[in-house]
């Protein structure tokens, strides 16, 4: 049963109230620090995609919920599949609470799957929260040879992608390696918007690892018929109610064995943090707690919810504390499952 918008806002307000930190920095001290400051949100993609949409949505409302009401700006930092932002958080970003990032969930899971990853440790970042748990989808042109989900096992289609490490690259890669999808993956596009433009032009036949919220923003009439393309699979364990109601199948239905299904389930669990807002390691705990509270209040803000409604996207958050636990649990996954995913991705 759908949740009414007033009920949703009330529930989010309750969540924001529950997010009050056990140990909070004195509001006056925070206000003095943030007054006349600028808080930057580094966005790990080019303008126009799903990350950019949520980064800008939060930026418009966050400042009034941080004591001292700092100016909040965004900085698009595309490149390396979202790793530019992650590496910046780990190395050069200020550790005082004036810089946060939003990047692809695959950036968070990648060190778990890389045998010799050198660099940032996602379990050491401080997570403010997730702006929305996203269901990712595969979108194909109407003239592509795949008419049903099973067709991807026998008919080749050309999939456009950004860099390895992004959802648009990693999701089709694992579906090819684990499920046997006949994808020819063309990487190198700057962002998801550039890939969808390539789909429109016929340079490629489809894109996977694309957020359903992004599809709704860019192609609001996609499932109403008469469009050049269609959503042919949900890359999720449960699926989105809208897509489930329309009979769009889950990609996990292609798993042939229990081991393959367990590996896909582990990999797809990253959808729970598809719009993560992240602070660098080293930010003072009391400031992390205060910013988590501000983030929860921001998502619960009726003005943000109305803003999201006008944009035809959802903003149902996960708290920073829960997000931190989810990522820790993923990194504690059984070794055999991690190895199966790693092998499927050619790692």
N, C-alpha and C positions, 0 to 999 in steps of 0.2 A: 504494500500500500504506500503510495507516494507521501512524502512528508511535506506539509504545507510550508511556505516560506516563513510565516510568522513563527511556526513551531521550530523550524530550523534555526532561526536567529536566536530564539530563547535557549535552545539546546547549546548553541555555540557560546552564548553568554555564560551559561552554567559552566561550560568547559573552561572558559577564560577565568572565571572565579576560582575554579579548582586549581588553576595553574599558578596561583600565588605562591611564591617561593617560601620554603621553610626558613631560609636565611637570606634576607633581602638587604641589599645595600640601602642605606638611608636615602629616601627620595630627594631630600635637599642636596645631598652630596652628588647624587646622579645628575640632578638638574643643573648644578653648577658646572659639572664636567661637560654635559652635552649642550649647554646653552651656547648658541652661535657656532656650534660644530656642524660638520657635514658628515653624514653617514652614507657610505657608498655600498650599493648592492652590485657585485660583479656577476654578470650573467654569462654563463658558459656557452653561448650560442649567438648567432647573428640576430638582427632584429626581425620580428615577424613570426617566430616560431612559438612553440608552447612554453619553453622556459622564459622567453622574453615576455610573453603575455602575463605570466604569473609574477615575474620579477617586477614588472611595471605596475601591476595591480597592487601588490603589497607596498611598493614605494609611494604610491599616492596616499596611503592612509597610515603608514607606520609612524611617521614623525610625531603625530599628535598623541601617540600612546607611550612614547619614550619621555621620561622626565626631562625637562629642558627644551622639549620640542625642536630637536635638530632638523636641519634640512636633509632630506633623503633624496639621493640621486641614483641613477643606474649607469652602469658602464658595461657595454657589450664587449666581451672578451672571448670571441670564438676561437676555435683552433684545437687540434689534437683531441678531437672527440670530447671536449669539455675539460680536458686535463689542464689546460692553461689556467683556469680558475683554481682548480685543486692545488696545483703547484704553487700558485700565488698565495693561497691561504697558508700553505705549509712553510713558505720561505719568506717572502717580502711583505705580505700584508701586515698592517699594524695590528698588534695584539691587545688593543685597548677597547675594542667594541665599536670602532668606527668603520669597520669593513666586514662585510659578510658576503657569502657567495650563494648562488643557486646554480646547480649543474646537473648533468645527467646522472641517473642512479647507477648506470654502468661504470661511472668513474669511481663510485664507492665500492662496487663489487670487484672491479678489475684487479686490485692487489691480491685478493683472495685467490684469483684464478691464474695469476702470473707466477711462474715458478721462481723467478729471480727478480721480483719487483724491488726496485730501489727508489726510494723517494717517500712520499707522504704515506701516513698510516691512517686510514679512515676511522679506525676505532678511537683515535686520539683527538679528532675534531670534536667541537661542541656543537650539537645540533639544536637549533632554535625550534624547529618543528617542520612539518610537511604541509604545504598549502592545499594539497589535494591528492588523494590516492588515485592514480591514473590507470585507466585501462588502455593498453596500447593495441593498435590494430594494424593489419595489412590492408593497403588500398591499392587497387589495380585498375587500369584502364578498361573500359568496356570492350575494347577490341583485343584484349589479351586472350591467349588460348585457354586460360584457366577459368572454367565456368563454375566448378564446384571445388570444395576444399581438397578432395581427393586428387583432383587434377594436378596439384602441385607436386605429386609424387611421380608423375609421368610426363608432364609437359613443361618445358623450360620457359621461364619468364625472366626478363631483365629487371633487376631491382636496383634502384638508385640509393646511395647512402652517403653519409658524410665520412668522417674518419673512423677507423677502428677505435673502439672505446665508447662510441655513441650508441644510443639505442637503435638508430637507423642502420647501423652496421652490425652490432653484436646480435640483435634479435634474428635477422635473417641468417647470420652465420651459424648460430646454434640450431636453428630449424633445419638448415641444410645438413649440418654435421650429425645431429641427434635424431632427426625425424626423416631425413632423406629427401627434403624438398629440393626440387630441381630449379634452384635459383642461379642465375648468373649475376653476381653482385658487382656493381660499378661504384667505387668509392671516389672521394675527392671533392664532393660538393661542400660548400662552406657551412650550410645549415639546412634544417628541414624545409624551410621555405623555398630554398633553391632547388631542393629535390622535388618538391611538389610542382614547382614551375616546370622542371624537366619532364615530369609526368604529363603535365598539360600539353607541353610541346611535342610529346612523343619521343623524346630522347631516350627515355626508359619507360618501362611498362608499369612499374609500381613502386611502392615504398612500404617498408615494414617498420615496426618500432615507432610508430607515430601515435601521439596521444589522441584519444577520442575527443578531448576538449579542443585540441588544435583543429581537428577535422570540422568540428561544429562551428568554430570561429571562421575558418577559411572557406568552408563549403557547407553552409547551413542547410542547403537543400539536397545534400548528397544522397539521402535515402528516400527522397520523394519522387524519384523517377526522372528520366529525361536528362540525367547528368552524364558526363563523359566517363565517369569512373564509379567504382563501388567498393564498399568495405566487404572483403571476403573472408576475413578471419579475425578473431579476437585473440590477442597474445596475452592470455590471462587464465588463471585457474578457475575463477568464478564468473567473470564477465560483467558487463555493464547492463543494468536493467533495461535501458532503451534498446540495446543491441540484442539482448536475450529475447526481448519481446518480438523482435523482427526476425528471429531465427538465425542470426549470424553465428556460425559455429566457433567453438574454442579450438585453438591450434593444438592443445594437449590431446584432443581426440585422435590425433595421428600417432601418438606414442604406441609402440608395438609391445613393450614389455614393462613390468613394474619398475625395473631399474631406470628405464628411459623416462617414465612418468615421474619418478622421484627426482631425477635430475632436472627435468623441466620445471617441476614445482619449486625446487630450490632456486633455480635461475629466475623464475617469474615472481618470486617473492619480493624482488626489488621494486615491483610496481607499487608496493606500500609506501615507498619513499621516492616517488617519481618527481616531486616538486620540493626538494629539501632545501631549507635555508640553513647555512652552515657558518659557524664562527671558526677562526683559526684555533689551533691548540695554544694554550697559554693565556687566554683571556681569563681574568680573575673570576672565580666561581660565583661571587655575589653579583658581578655584572652579567654573567651568563644567565643567572636566575632572573634578574630584572628584565633582560632582553627576551627571555622565553615568555615571561608574563606579558610583555608588550606585544610580542608576536601573537599570542593567543587572543589578546584583546583586539588586535588589529583584524584578525580573520573573523572574529565574532561581531565586529563593528557593523551595524545595520547599513551604513553607507557603503562599506566594501561589499557586503552581500548584494546590495542593489546594483552596484557597479558590475559585479560578476554576472548578475542576472541579465543586465543589459547586453553584456558581452556573450551571453549564451554559454557560460562555463560554470562549473561547480567549484565551490571553495569550502570543502569539508575537511578540517585540519586533523593532523595527528600531533600530539604534544611533543615537545623536545625530549622529555624524559622517556616517553614510549618509543620514539624514534631511535634514541640512543640504545635502548634495550633490543630493539629489532635488529639493528646492525650488529650488535654484539652477538646475538643468537645466530645470525647468518655466518659469522666468522667462526662459530663453534659447530658448524655442520659436520656430519660424518665425513671422514677422509675419502671414503669410496664414492660418495655422491659428488664431492668436489672434484675428484679425479675424473669422473664420468663427464661432468660439464666441461672441465678443462680439455679433455681429449676431443670432445665434440667441437670445441672452438678452435682446435688446432694449436693449443697452448703447450 
